[in-house]
Amino acid sequence: MRRILIAATLLALVAGCNRPQAALPTPTATPGAALIPTSSPTPAASRMILVAPTIAGDATDAALVAQAQAALEQLAVTAEMEFSTLEALPEDEAAGVALLVALPPDPGLQPWAETHPAVHTVSLGIAGLQPAPNLTAISPDGIRYDQLGFALGYLAAMVTPEYRIGAVVLDASVANLALARGFVAGGTYYCGLCRPVHPPYVEYPAYLEGRPANIAAEGLSALLVAPQPQSLTDLGLPANSDVALVGVGEPASDLAPSWIASGDFDVAAALEAAWTQAKTGQGGTTIPLGIRFHLVNTSVVSEGRLALAESLLADISAGLIDTGVDPLTGELR
């Protein structure tokens, strides 16, 4: 009897499992029910922008633009971001901008930075701007061509016999005047009274505005010419002249055999420092614009002399050495 009861119970359970199940009703939205809002993610910053304005015919220095553009392009490639150059600050195109760098003349960067707090902005050589949480100021006193000239004058005096160096200004722009007067100041800083032993007894370092009628008569052995000429014949010198040259940037091909060294602002290092701050959320700082020597003729400038000249660069860029030149006018103070 016990076996019969167990078998009957199992048959009942199997029959219950095979019974068709009632279909569940399809859920429907309740009329008037509020939808739960969903937020779209904020687009990740993916762009770098260089603003190089032209205002009232006052174009930004072409060499500075080229250096800034090359440096930012490299940073953008490394960060896997897009890069573009504009002549004015973007109005409604700030979304996704990780870094915006503006060059002089000032396009109105300070108020723009205040209204775009999510964008890390950098002023490169714009005088008078105050650092802010999202605004880094590189060289806030302006582009110091007087300091660049000072460094070149110091190096030229160091390697020129009897310190017979001079600056020739072919175009009296503020930048050229500051560069040339800074060159004279840097040469004097190195050699003091700079008295030659042999004639001609010209006051060295010499400062000459306009193309000299006879450079050879000045007894100059090394020159800085602002702006850089295309050849020695532009200065009334023969192509085989033994006058040496220093200057800013790459020398023209005809000048290369006479070239001692070039000087430039170290734009790449300053922008890299600003980008490091942007990535770590650090703003509101001031970064000096360093100076570097390159294209150095090692047959003229020995390793030891170059090291001595380079030891001065940090002090110049930090403003610890007064050039005696007003960078805003190019005139002596």
LUMMI-330645 format. One record per residue (C-alpha): y, z, x. Coordinates in steps of 0.05 Angstrom, whole numbers, plus 5000, padded with zeros to 4 digits. Layout:
<r py="Y" pz="Z" px="X"/>
...
//
This chain:
<r py="5000" pz="5000" px="5000"/>
<r py="5048" pz="5017" px="5057"/>
<r py="5038" pz="4948" px="5087"/>
<r py="5054" pz="4915" px="5021"/>
<r py="5120" pz="4953" px="5015"/>
<r py="5142" pz="4933" px="5085"/>
<r py="5127" pz="4860" px="5072"/>
<r py="5166" pz="4861" px="5007"/>
<r py="5226" pz="4892" px="5041"/>
<r py="5227" pz="4838" px="5096"/>
<r py="5223" pz="4782" px="5044"/>
<r py="5283" pz="4812" px="5008"/>
<r py="5324" pz="4814" px="5071"/>
<r py="5309" pz="4742" px="5089"/>
<r py="5328" pz="4718" px="5020"/>
<r py="5394" pz="4755" px="5025"/>
<r py="5411" pz="4722" px="5091"/>
<r py="5399" pz="4652" px="5063"/>
<r py="5444" pz="4663" px="5002"/>
<r py="5505" pz="4616" px="5003"/>
<r py="5570" pz="4651" px="5025"/>
<r py="5633" pz="4646" px="4982"/>
<r py="5687" pz="4604" px="5017"/>
<r py="5748" pz="4643" px="5039"/>
<r py="5815" pz="4620" px="5010"/>
<r py="5860" pz="4579" px="5057"/>
<r py="5919" pz="4621" px="5078"/>
<r py="5986" pz="4596" px="5051"/>
<r py="6057" pz="4614" px="5070"/>
<r py="6090" pz="4665" px="5026"/>
<r py="6150" pz="4634" px="4991"/>
<r py="6215" pz="4660" px="5022"/>
<r py="6180" pz="4691" px="5082"/>
<r py="6224" pz="4692" px="5144"/>
<r py="6201" pz="4650" px="5203"/>
<r py="6194" pz="4688" px="5269"/>
<r py="6244" pz="4656" px="5318"/>
<r py="6218" pz="4631" px="5385"/>
<r py="6262" pz="4626" px="5447"/>
<r py="6262" pz="4565" px="5492"/>
<r py="6257" pz="4582" px="5566"/>
<r py="6321" pz="4573" px="5606"/>
<r py="6315" pz="4511" px="5651"/>
<r py="6302" pz="4531" px="5723"/>
<r py="6359" pz="4516" px="5771"/>
<r py="6341" pz="4451" px="5804"/>
<r py="6405" pz="4419" px="5831"/>
<r py="6454" pz="4426" px="5888"/>
<r py="6524" pz="4395" px="5883"/>
<r py="6577" pz="4380" px="5934"/>
<r py="6648" pz="4373" px="5907"/>
<r py="6693" pz="4333" px="5954"/>
<r py="6757" pz="4321" px="5916"/>
<r py="6814" pz="4273" px="5926"/>
<r py="6879" pz="4299" px="5897"/>
<r py="6945" pz="4262" px="5900"/>
<r py="6920" pz="4219" px="5957"/>
<r py="6900" pz="4280" px="5999"/>
<r py="6828" pz="4261" px="6016"/>
<r py="6781" pz="4312" px="6046"/>
<r py="6766" pz="4302" px="6120"/>
<r py="6712" pz="4249" px="6124"/>
<r py="6675" pz="4283" px="6182"/>
<r py="6672" pz="4349" px="6143"/>
<r py="6645" pz="4313" px="6082"/>
<r py="6591" pz="4279" px="6123"/>
<r py="6569" pz="4344" px="6155"/>
<r py="6567" pz="4382" px="6090"/>
<r py="6530" pz="4326" px="6055"/>
<r py="6477" pz="4321" px="6109"/>
<r py="6467" pz="4396" px="6109"/>
<r py="6461" pz="4402" px="6034"/>
<r py="6414" pz="4343" px="6029"/>
<r py="6368" pz="4377" px="6078"/>
<r py="6371" pz="4443" px="6040"/>
<r py="6357" pz="4407" px="5974"/>
<r py="6296" pz="4371" px="6004"/>
<r py="6268" pz="4437" px="6030"/>
<r py="6280" pz="4472" px="5963"/>
<r py="6253" pz="4411" px="5924"/>
<r py="6318" pz="4402" px="5886"/>
<r py="6363" pz="4345" px="5868"/>
<r py="6428" pz="4333" px="5905"/>
<r py="6492" pz="4298" px="5884"/>
<r py="6564" pz="4291" px="5907"/>
<r py="6623" pz="4294" px="5858"/>
<r py="6698" pz="4285" px="5865"/>
<r py="6713" pz="4339" px="5813"/>
<r py="6681" pz="4402" px="5787"/>
<r py="6629" pz="4389" px="5732"/>
<r py="6652" pz="4408" px="5662"/>
<r py="6590" pz="4410" px="5618"/>
<r py="6539" pz="4395" px="5672"/>
<r py="6530" pz="4463" px="5703"/>
<r py="6461" pz="4477" px="5672"/>
<r py="6408" pz="4479" px="5725"/>
<r py="6456" pz="4482" px="5784"/>
<r py="6431" pz="4529" px="5837"/>
<r py="6487" pz="4518" px="5888"/>
<r py="6555" pz="4485" px="5884"/>
<r py="6597" pz="4475" px="5947"/>
<r py="6670" pz="4454" px="5943"/>
<r py="6713" pz="4426" px="6000"/>
<r py="6789" pz="4426" px="6006"/>
<r py="6836" pz="4410" px="5974"/>
<r py="6819" pz="4465" px="5923"/>
<r py="6793" pz="4434" px="5859"/>
<r py="6803" pz="4499" px="5821"/>
<r py="6740" pz="4534" px="5845"/>
<r py="6760" pz="4606" px="5832"/>
<r py="6769" pz="4600" px="5756"/>
<r py="6709" pz="4553" px="5751"/>
<r py="6665" pz="4605" px="5785"/>
<r py="6690" pz="4659" px="5737"/>
<r py="6670" pz="4617" px="5676"/>
<r py="6602" pz="4598" px="5706"/>
<r py="6574" pz="4664" px="5731"/>
<r py="6502" pz="4638" px="5734"/>
<r py="6521" pz="4586" px="5788"/>
<r py="6527" pz="4608" px="5860"/>
<r py="6590" pz="4574" px="5886"/>
<r py="6613" pz="4565" px="5958"/>
<r py="6683" pz="4548" px="5983"/>
<r py="6680" pz="4512" px="6050"/>
<r py="6748" pz="4517" px="6085"/>
<r py="6790" pz="4527" px="6022"/>
<r py="6846" pz="4574" px="6041"/>
<r py="6866" pz="4633" px="5997"/>
<r py="6803" pz="4642" px="5954"/>
<r py="6776" pz="4712" px="5943"/>
<r py="6700" pz="4724" px="5946"/>
<r py="6668" pz="4743" px="5879"/>
<r py="6597" pz="4762" px="5858"/>
<r py="6579" pz="4689" px="5852"/>
<r py="6630" pz="4660" px="5902"/>
<r py="6619" pz="4659" px="5977"/>
<r py="6678" pz="4639" px="6021"/>
<r py="6664" pz="4601" px="6085"/>
<r py="6725" pz="4601" px="6131"/>
<r py="6773" pz="4628" px="6078"/>
<r py="6833" pz="4616" px="6124"/>
<r py="6821" pz="4541" px="6121"/>
<r py="6790" pz="4493" px="6170"/>
<r py="6812" pz="4518" px="6238"/>
<r py="6822" pz="4455" px="6279"/>
<r py="6864" pz="4497" px="6327"/>
<r py="6802" pz="4538" px="6343"/>
<r py="6760" pz="4476" px="6353"/>
<r py="6812" pz="4447" px="6400"/>
<r py="6816" pz="4514" px="6437"/>
<r py="6741" pz="4512" px="6451"/>
<r py="6745" pz="4440" px="6477"/>
<r py="6806" pz="4456" px="6520"/>
<r py="6771" pz="4516" px="6551"/>
<r py="6710" pz="4474" px="6569"/>
<r py="6752" pz="4415" px="6595"/>
<r py="6794" pz="4460" px="6641"/>
<r py="6731" pz="4491" px="6668"/>
<r py="6702" pz="4425" px="6693"/>
<r py="6765" pz="4388" px="6713"/>
<r py="6792" pz="4393" px="6784"/>
<r py="6861" pz="4426" px="6786"/>
<r py="6859" pz="4433" px="6710"/>
<r py="6891" pz="4365" px="6701"/>
<r py="6876" pz="4360" px="6627"/>
<r py="6919" pz="4338" px="6568"/>
<r py="6920" pz="4324" px="6494"/>
<r py="6947" pz="4259" px="6465"/>
<r py="6967" pz="4258" px="6391"/>
<r py="6966" pz="4187" px="6363"/>
<r py="6972" pz="4208" px="6290"/>
<r py="7013" pz="4271" px="6276"/>
<r py="6973" pz="4298" px="6218"/>
<r py="6966" pz="4373" px="6211"/>
<r py="6893" pz="4371" px="6234"/>
<r py="6909" pz="4328" px="6295"/>
<r py="6969" pz="4372" px="6315"/>
<r py="6928" pz="4435" px="6308"/>
<r py="6870" pz="4405" px="6347"/>
<r py="6915" pz="4382" px="6404"/>
<r py="6957" pz="4445" px="6409"/>
<r py="6894" pz="4487" px="6406"/>
<r py="6866" pz="4445" px="6463"/>
<r py="6926" pz="4461" px="6506"/>
<r py="6921" pz="4535" px="6489"/>
<r py="6847" pz="4536" px="6506"/>
<r py="6858" pz="4503" px="6573"/>
<r py="6914" pz="4552" px="6589"/>
<r py="6869" pz="4610" px="6568"/>
<r py="6819" pz="4589" px="6621"/>
<r py="6865" pz="4570" px="6679"/>
<r py="6926" pz="4614" px="6670"/>
<r py="6985" pz="4583" px="6706"/>
<r py="6943" pz="4520" px="6719"/>
<r py="6982" pz="4500" px="6781"/>
<r py="6956" pz="4438" px="6817"/>
<r py="6952" pz="4438" px="6892"/>
<r py="6969" pz="4364" px="6901"/>
<r py="7020" pz="4320" px="6867"/>
<r py="7038" pz="4298" px="6815"/>
<r py="7062" pz="4368" px="6796"/>
<r py="7059" pz="4360" px="6721"/>
<r py="7055" pz="4420" px="6675"/>
<r py="6981" pz="4426" px="6656"/>
<r py="6951" pz="4425" px="6606"/>
<r py="6997" pz="4369" px="6582"/>
<r py="7015" pz="4357" px="6509"/>
<r py="7035" pz="4285" px="6492"/>
<r py="7055" pz="4258" px="6424"/>
<r py="7047" pz="4183" px="6415"/>
<r py="7015" pz="4135" px="6463"/>
<r py="7042" pz="4149" px="6533"/>
<r py="7074" pz="4092" px="6570"/>
<r py="7034" pz="4108" px="6632"/>
<r py="6978" pz="4160" px="6627"/>
<r py="6960" pz="4147" px="6700"/>
<r py="7029" pz="4172" px="6721"/>
<r py="7014" pz="4239" px="6687"/>
<r py="6957" pz="4250" px="6735"/>
<r py="6909" pz="4269" px="6679"/>
<r py="6835" pz="4272" px="6694"/>
<r py="6809" pz="4294" px="6625"/>
<r py="6836" pz="4279" px="6556"/>
<r py="6829" pz="4298" px="6484"/>
<r py="6857" pz="4243" px="6439"/>
<r py="6871" pz="4256" px="6365"/>
<r py="6846" pz="4217" px="6329"/>
<r py="6793" pz="4189" px="6374"/>
<r py="6809" pz="4118" px="6399"/>
<r py="6758" pz="4062" px="6399"/>
<r py="6767" pz="4046" px="6473"/>
<r py="6806" pz="4066" px="6535"/>
<r py="6848" pz="4003" px="6529"/>
<r py="6877" pz="4033" px="6465"/>
<r py="6909" pz="4084" px="6511"/>
<r py="6933" pz="4032" px="6561"/>
<r py="6877" pz="4050" px="6610"/>
<r py="6829" pz="4001" px="6642"/>
<r py="6758" pz="4001" px="6616"/>
<r py="6733" pz="4026" px="6684"/>
<r py="6782" pz="4084" px="6686"/>
<r py="6755" pz="4149" px="6715"/>
<r py="6791" pz="4191" px="6662"/>
<r py="6741" pz="4235" px="6626"/>
<r py="6743" pz="4249" px="6551"/>
<r py="6725" pz="4304" px="6502"/>
<r py="6732" pz="4302" px="6427"/>
<r py="6705" pz="4315" px="6358"/>
<r py="6640" pz="4283" px="6335"/>
<r py="6607" pz="4221" px="6362"/>
<r py="6646" pz="4180" px="6413"/>
<r py="6658" pz="4106" px="6401"/>
<r py="6609" pz="4064" px="6441"/>
<r py="6662" pz="4041" px="6490"/>
<r py="6680" pz="4114" px="6505"/>
<r py="6609" pz="4139" px="6516"/>
<r py="6609" pz="4128" px="6592"/>
<r py="6672" pz="4171" px="6598"/>
<r py="6649" pz="4226" px="6551"/>
<r py="6642" pz="4299" px="6575"/>
<r py="6625" pz="4335" px="6510"/>
<r py="6636" pz="4337" px="6436"/>
<r py="6656" pz="4396" px="6392"/>
<r py="6643" pz="4405" px="6318"/>
<r py="6642" pz="4459" px="6265"/>
<r py="6572" pz="4485" px="6253"/>
<r py="6573" pz="4469" px="6179"/>
<r py="6497" pz="4468" px="6172"/>
<r py="6489" pz="4540" px="6197"/>
<r py="6544" pz="4566" px="6150"/>
<r py="6515" pz="4531" px="6089"/>
<r py="6445" pz="4555" px="6106"/>
<r py="6472" pz="4626" px="6108"/>
<r py="6506" pz="4616" px="6041"/>
<r py="6442" pz="4589" px="6010"/>
<r py="6402" pz="4648" px="6036"/>
<r py="6452" pz="4694" px="6000"/>
<r py="6445" pz="4653" px="5936"/>
<r py="6369" pz="4659" px="5937"/>
<r py="6372" pz="4734" px="5946"/>
<r py="6427" pz="4745" px="5895"/>
<r py="6479" pz="4765" px="5946"/>
<r py="6549" pz="4739" px="5935"/>
<r py="6620" pz="4760" px="5946"/>
<r py="6618" pz="4754" px="6022"/>
<r py="6657" pz="4717" px="6075"/>
<r py="6622" pz="4673" px="6126"/>
<r py="6657" pz="4648" px="6189"/>
<r py="6653" pz="4574" px="6206"/>
<r py="6623" pz="4571" px="6275"/>
<r py="6636" pz="4519" px="6329"/>
<r py="6584" pz="4483" px="6371"/>
<r py="6583" pz="4438" px="6432"/>
<r py="6538" pz="4377" px="6433"/>
<r py="6530" pz="4310" px="6468"/>
<r py="6544" pz="4348" px="6533"/>
<r py="6543" pz="4307" px="6597"/>
<r py="6501" pz="4353" px="6641"/>
<r py="6520" pz="4315" px="6704"/>
<r py="6591" pz="4341" px="6693"/>
<r py="6580" pz="4406" px="6655"/>
<r py="6529" pz="4450" px="6690"/>
<r py="6483" pz="4496" px="6651"/>
<r py="6521" pz="4558" px="6676"/>
<r py="6589" pz="4531" px="6656"/>
<r py="6564" pz="4510" px="6588"/>
<r py="6535" pz="4580" px="6577"/>
<r py="6602" pz="4610" px="6596"/>
<r py="6640" pz="4565" px="6548"/>
<r py="6590" pz="4579" px="6492"/>
<r py="6597" pz="4654" px="6502"/>
<r py="6669" pz="4646" px="6478"/>
<r py="6652" pz="4609" px="6413"/>
<r py="6632" pz="4670" px="6372"/>
<r py="6697" pz="4706" px="6389"/>
<r py="6738" pz="4644" px="6372"/>
<r py="6704" pz="4634" px="6304"/>
<r py="6710" pz="4708" px="6287"/>
<r py="6786" pz="4704" px="6299"/>
<r py="6784" pz="4752" px="6357"/>
<r py="6824" pz="4703" px="6399"/>
<r py="6893" pz="4681" px="6374"/>
<r py="6905" pz="4608" px="6391"/>
<r py="6980" pz="4615" px="6379"/>
<r py="6977" pz="4555" px="6332"/>
<r py="6991" pz="4557" px="6257"/>
<r py="6931" pz="4522" px="6226"/>
<r py="6970" pz="4504" px="6163"/>
<r py="7024" pz="4465" px="6201"/>
<r py="6994" pz="4450" px="6269"/>
<r py="7057" pz="4478" px="6302"/>
<r py="7063" pz="4536" px="6351"/>
<r py="7076" pz="4603" px="6320"/>
//
